[in-house]
């Protein structure tokens, strides 16, 4: 019987950041679609800017995971 996988604090934070960013991207996409249908009183630039911000959050979180993997690989190489 295998035990559940444990995540490092860095991995947990990165995965949380990815999840949150993707959730916000879905919401922004829905807002952009709604603006196209009913543009009255809505600033079309705001959700586009928010989309870029959320995409950057996801990219940064992925970079944290990649950096952690590289560091772990280096530590394993040093140990062996």
MMTF fields as JSON, N, C-alpha, C and O atoms, coordinates in Angstrom:
{
  "mmtfVersion": "1.0.0",
  "mmtfProducer": "UNKNOWN",
  "numBonds": 319,
  "numAtoms": 320,
  "numGroups": 80,
  "numChains": 1,
  "numModels": 1,
  "chainsPerModel": [1],
  "groupsPerChain": [80],
  "chainIdList": ["A"],
  "bondAtomList": [4, 2, 8, 6, 12, 10, 16, 14, 20, 18, 24, 22, 28, 26, 32, 30, 36, 34, 40, 38, 44, 42, 48, 46, 52, 50, 56, 54, 60, 58, 64, 62, 68, 66, 72, 70, 76, 74, 80, 78, 84, 82, 88, 86, 92, 90, 96, 94, 100, 98, 104, 102, 108, 106, 112, 110, 116, 114, 120, 118, 124, 122, 128, 126, 132, 130, 136, 134, 140, 138, 144, 142, 148, 146, 152, 150, 156, 154, 160, 158, 164, 162, 168, 166, 172, 170, 176, 174, 180, 178, 184, 182, 188, 186, 192, 190, 196, 194, 200, 198, 204, 202, 208, 206, 212, 210, 216, 214, 220, 218, 224, 222, 228, 226, 232, 230, 236, 234, 240, 238, 244, 242, 248, 246, 252, 250, 256, 254, 260, 258, 264, 262, 268, 266, 272, 270, 276, 274, 280, 278, 284, 282, 288, 286, 292, 290, 296, 294, 300, 298, 304, 302, 308, 306, 312, 310, 316, 314],
  "bondOrderList": [1, 1, 1, 1, 1, 1, 1, 1, 1, 1, 1, 1, 1, 1, 1, 1, 1, 1, 1, 1, 1, 1, 1, 1, 1, 1, 1, 1, 1, 1, 1, 1, 1, 1, 1, 1, 1, 1, 1, 1, 1, 1, 1, 1, 1, 1, 1, 1, 1, 1, 1, 1, 1, 1, 1, 1, 1, 1, 1, 1, 1, 1, 1, 1, 1, 1, 1, 1, 1, 1, 1, 1, 1, 1, 1, 1, 1, 1, 1],
  "groupList": [{"groupName": "UNK", "atomNameList": ["N", "CA", "C", "O"], "elementList": ["N", "C", "C", "O"], "formalChargeList": [0, 0, 0, 0], "bondAtomList": [1, 0, 2, 1, 3, 2], "bondOrderList": [1, 1, 2], "singleLetterCode": "X", "chemCompType": "L-PEPTIDE LINKING"}],
  "groupTypeList": [0, 0, 0, 0, 0, 0, 0, 0, 0, 0, 0, 0, 0, 0, 0, 0, 0, 0, 0, 0, 0, 0, 0, 0, 0, 0, 0, 0, 0, 0, 0, 0, 0, 0, 0, 0, 0, 0, 0, 0, 0, 0, 0, 0, 0, 0, 0, 0, 0, 0, 0, 0, 0, 0, 0, 0, 0, 0, 0, 0, 0, 0, 0, 0, 0, 0, 0, 0, 0, 0, 0, 0, 0, 0, 0, 0, 0, 0, 0, 0],
  "groupIdList": [1, 2, 3, 4, 5, 6, 7, 8, 9, 10, 11, 12, 13, 14, 15, 16, 17, 18, 19, 20, 21, 22, 23, 24, 25, 26, 27, 28, 29, 30, 31, 32, 33, 34, 35, 36, 37, 38, 39, 40, 41, 42, 43, 44, 45, 46, 47, 48, 49, 50, 51, 52, 53, 54, 55, 56, 57, 58, 59, 60, 61, 62, 63, 64, 65, 66, 67, 68, 69, 70, 71, 72, 73, 74, 75, 76, 77, 78, 79, 80],
  "secStructList": [7, 7, 7, 7, 7, 7, 7, 7, 2, 2, 2, 2, 2, 2, 2, 2, 2, 2, 2, 2, 2, 2, 2, 2, 2, 2, 2, 2, 2, 2, 2, 2, 2, 2, 2, 2, 2, 7, 7, 6, 6, 7, 7, 2, 2, 2, 2, 2, 2, 2, 2, 2, 2, 2, 2, 2, 2, 2, 2, 2, 2, 2, 2, 2, 2, 2, 2, 2, 2, 2, 2, 2, 2, 2, 2, 2, 2, 2, 2, 7],
  "xCoordList": [0.847, 0.0, 0.892, 1.775, 0.669, 1.526, 0.943, -0.27, 1.851, 1.399, 1.134, 1.689, 0.294, 0.018, 1.283, 2.147, 1.371, 2.533, 2.545, 1.524, 3.713, 3.84, 4.486, 5.441, 3.962, 4.489, 5.334, 5.045, 6.363, 7.143, 6.322, 5.385, 6.666, 5.95, 6.022, 5.047, 7.161, 7.299, 6.358, 5.703, 6.289, 5.386, 3.937, 3.143, 3.596, 2.228, 1.832, 0.737, 2.728, 2.447, 2.332, 1.452, 3.227, 3.208, 1.924, 1.289, 1.54, 0.312, -0.92, -1.861, -0.906, -2.002, -2.067, -3.15, -0.898, -0.847, -1.356, -2.06, -0.999, -1.473, -2.99, -3.69, -3.486, -4.927, -5.697, -6.683, -5.241, -5.908, -5.864, -6.867, -4.698, -4.563, -5.485, -6.103, -5.583, -6.465, -7.936, -8.725, -8.3, -9.683, -10.0, -11.052, -9.082, -9.304, -9.33, -10.102, -8.492, -8.509, -9.864, -10.372, -10.446, -11.779, -12.807, -13.637, -12.741, -13.673, -13.505, -14.484, -12.248, -11.968, -12.436, -12.972, -12.237, -12.694, -14.211, -14.724, -14.919, -16.376, -16.759, -17.721, -16.004, -16.28, -16.031, -16.804, -14.949, -14.656, -15.777, -16.227, -16.22, -17.315, -18.594, -19.333, -18.858, -20.039, -19.964, -20.982, -18.762, -18.571, -18.885, -19.427, -18.544, -18.823, -20.326, -20.794, -21.079, -22.526, -23.232, -24.157, -22.786, -23.433, -22.363, -21.994, -21.86, -20.743, -21.096, -20.193, -22.359, -22.779, -22.233, -22.452, -21.52, -21.03, -19.844, -19.467, -19.254, -18.106, -16.854, -16.875, -15.77, -14.477, -13.854, -13.453, -13.762, -13.249, -11.765, -11.298, -11.024, -9.589, -9.315, -8.345, -10.151, -9.889, -9.77, -8.793, -10.721, -10.559, -9.368, -8.79, -8.999, -7.83, -6.546, -5.648, -6.471, -5.313, -5.291, -4.238, -6.44, -6.535, -6.127, -5.501, -6.48, -6.1, -4.58, -4.043, -3.891, -2.422, -1.82, -0.848, -2.4, -1.898, -2.027, -1.082, -3.173, -3.393, -2.503, -2.005, -2.304, -1.408, 0.007, 0.698, 0.442, 1.781, 1.872, 2.912, 0.786, 0.792, 1.003, 1.802, 0.289, 0.436, 1.862, 2.472, 2.395, 3.763, 4.773, 5.697, 4.606, 5.527, 5.447, 6.47, 4.25, 4.08, 4.706, 5.295, 4.583, 5.225, 6.743, 7.434, 7.255, 8.701, 9.182, 10.283, 8.376, 8.734, 8.869, 9.833, 7.911, 7.988, 9.23, 9.923, 9.506, 10.674, 11.97, 12.89, 12.049, 13.25, 13.446, 14.565, 12.37, 12.469, 12.953, 13.787, 12.438, 12.859, 14.343, 15.056, 14.799, 16.232, 17.081, 18.121, 16.639, 17.393, 17.438, 18.484, 16.306, 16.277, 17.184, 17.88, 17.177, 18.063, 19.522, 20.322, 19.875, 21.249, 21.618, 22.719, 20.713, 20.985, 21.161, 22.035, 20.338, 20.461, 21.787, 22.461, 22.171, 23.452, 24.606, 25.577, 24.515, 25.577, 25.642, 26.728, 24.499, 24.432, 25.002, 25.631, 24.781, 25.185, 26.597, 27.127],
  "yCoordList": [-1.168, 0.0, 1.231, 1.362, 2.115, 3.293, 4.433, 4.554, 5.263, 6.425, 7.58, 7.619, 8.518, 9.664, 10.491, 10.586, 11.076, 11.884, 13.146, 13.815, 13.456, 14.684, 15.755, 15.497, 16.943, 18.074, 18.947, 19.104, 19.502, 20.481, 21.758, 21.957, 22.626, 23.905, 24.697, 25.341, 24.654, 25.385, 24.807, 25.554, 23.477, 22.843, 23.153, 23.443, 23.09, 23.392, 24.814, 25.05, 25.76, 27.159, 27.336, 28.047, 26.687, 26.808, 26.223, 26.84, 25.043, 24.42, 25.246, 25.356, 25.817, 26.693, 27.926, 28.356, 28.493, 29.651, 29.327, 30.129, 28.153, 27.723, 27.56, 28.045, 26.883, 26.643, 27.964, 28.164, 28.852, 30.145, 30.955, 31.543, 30.985, 31.727, 31.201, 31.979, 29.879, 29.288, 29.573, 29.814, 29.544, 29.884, 31.321, 31.596, 32.231, 33.63, 33.813, 34.62, 33.068, 33.156, 32.734, 33.35, 31.682, 31.252, 32.362, 32.64, 32.988, 34.071, 35.259, 35.849, 35.604, 36.727, 36.392, 37.255, 35.152, 34.752, 34.897, 35.354, 34.511, 34.664, 36.139, 36.521, 36.966, 38.406, 39.012, 39.849, 38.583, 39.075, 38.668, 39.47, 37.427, 36.956, 37.746, 38.065, 38.061, 38.84, 40.266, 40.852, 40.826, 42.186, 42.233, 43.22, 41.164, 41.12, 41.093, 41.638, 40.461, 40.354, 41.632, 42.11, 42.182, 43.361, 44.381, 44.448, 45.171, 46.067, 47.332, 48.076, 47.597, 48.839, 48.924, 48.031, 50.016, 50.272, 49.435, 49.465, 48.704, 47.863, 48.368, 48.751, 48.359, 48.741, 47.491, 46.589, 47.413, 46.196, 45.949, 44.818, 46.976, 46.804, 46.136, 45.389, 46.39, 45.86, 44.337, 43.83, 43.58, 42.125, 41.63, 40.59, 42.357, 41.947, 42.119, 41.279, 43.217, 43.436, 42.375, 41.811, 42.103, 41.082, 39.709, 38.919, 39.438, 38.176, 38.039, 36.972, 39.102, 39.067, 38.881, 38.145, 39.551, 39.421, 37.978, 37.424, 37.37, 35.99, 35.011, 34.045, 35.254, 34.394, 34.471, 33.455, 35.663, 35.818, 35.087, 34.512, 35.103, 34.379, 32.89, 32.251, 32.347, 30.925, 30.639, 29.658, 31.49, 31.306, 31.344, 30.531, 32.275, 32.381, 31.14, 30.654, 30.633, 29.435, 28.213, 27.373, 28.11, 27.013, 27.132, 26.125, 28.34, 28.556, 28.108, 27.571, 28.32, 27.848, 26.327, 25.788, 25.636, 24.17, 23.711, 22.788, 24.359, 23.981, 24.227, 23.411, 25.339, 25.651, 24.63, 24.176, 24.271, 23.274, 21.934, 21.271, 21.536, 20.28, 20.305, 19.322, 21.439, 21.56, 21.464, 20.806, 22.12, 22.081, 20.67, 20.216, 19.974, 18.597, 17.702, 16.842, 17.902, 17.128, 17.37, 16.434, 18.616, 18.952, 18.309, 17.777, 18.351, 17.737, 16.228, 15.644, 15.602, 14.154, 13.839, 12.88, 14.633, 14.423, 14.567, 13.814, 15.518, 15.731, 14.575, 14.211, 13.993, 12.892, 11.61, 10.819, 11.406, 10.161, 10.221, 9.267],
  "zCoordList": [0.0, 0.0, 0.0, 0.847, -0.93, -1.025, -0.203, -0.031, 0.297, 1.067, 0.115, -0.984, 0.525, -0.347, -0.574, 0.298, -1.748, -2.084, -1.226, -1.067, -0.678, 0.099, -0.75, -1.484, -0.644, -1.403, -0.497, 0.689, -1.064, -0.32, -0.22, -0.994, 0.73, 0.811, -0.5, -0.886, -1.181, -2.452, -3.505, -4.232, -3.588, -4.558, -4.239, -5.134, -2.965, -2.56, -2.924, -3.433, -2.662, -3.007, -4.513, -4.998, -5.248, -6.711, -7.287, -8.143, -6.825, -7.325, -6.954, -7.739, -5.768, -5.363, -6.261, -6.658, -6.579, -7.469, -8.864, -9.477, -9.362, -10.685, -10.657, -11.546, -9.644, -9.527, -9.44, -10.149, -8.572, -8.406, -9.696, -10.102, -10.34, -11.589, -12.671, -13.398, -12.782, -13.793, -13.494, -14.408, -12.215, -11.851, -12.256, -12.834, -11.949, -12.31, -13.83, -14.346, -14.538, -16.002, -16.564, -17.501, -15.991, -16.434, -16.202, -17.067, -15.036, -14.728, -15.657, -16.114, -15.935, -16.833, -18.25, -18.945, -18.676, -20.014, -20.12, -21.142, -19.073, -19.073, -19.108, -19.775, -18.388, -18.388, -19.768, -20.235, -20.415, -21.767, -22.722, -23.54, -22.614, -23.474, -23.203, -24.134, -21.94, -21.586, -22.097, -22.464, -22.123, -22.633, -24.12, -24.616, -24.825, -26.263, -26.525, -27.524, -25.631, -25.796, -25.329, -25.985, -24.184, -23.595, -23.197, -22.024, -24.142, -23.867, -23.086, -22.704, -22.842, -22.199, -20.769, -19.951, -20.49, -19.138, -18.716, -17.545, -19.607, -19.247, -19.935, -21.105, -19.191, -19.749, -20.366, -19.631, -21.682, -22.316, -22.039, -22.172, -21.659, -21.41, -20.064, -19.938, -19.06, -17.72, -17.689, -17.138, -18.255, -18.208, -19.032, -18.716, -20.075, -20.862, -20.057, -20.115, -19.306, -18.431, -17.34, -17.042, -16.748, -15.705, -16.247, -15.541, -17.483, -18.115, -18.17, -17.872, -18.547, -18.611, -17.221, -17.054, -16.225, -14.854, -14.385, -13.823, -14.608, -14.172, -14.937, -14.359, -16.221, -17.004, -16.445, -16.366, -16.06, -15.462, -14.13, -13.809, -13.349, -12.078, -12.32, -11.636, -13.286, -13.603, -14.078, -13.653, -14.957, -15.454, -14.31, -14.273, -13.382, -12.249, -11.365, -10.882, -11.155, -10.333, -10.995, -10.315, -12.298, -13.034, -12.901, -12.748, -12.957, -12.81, -11.43, -11.306, -10.399, -9.056, -9.061, -8.518, -9.671, -9.746, -10.511, -10.084, -11.641, -12.446, -11.685, -11.745, -10.976, -10.202, -9.094, -8.854, -8.425, -7.366, -7.928, -7.311, -9.082, -9.698, -10.061, -9.86, -10.597, -10.925, -9.665, -9.663, -8.592, -7.34, -6.777, -6.314, -6.815, -6.325, -7.162, -6.623, -8.469, -9.34, -9.007, -9.0, -8.731, -8.364, -7.04, -6.896, -6.073, -4.773, -4.906, -4.266, -5.731, -5.933, -6.614, -6.237, -7.614, -8.283, -7.303, -7.378, -6.389, -5.408, -4.423, -3.971, -4.083, -3.133, -3.727, -3.023, -5.024, -5.685, -6.056, -6.625]
}
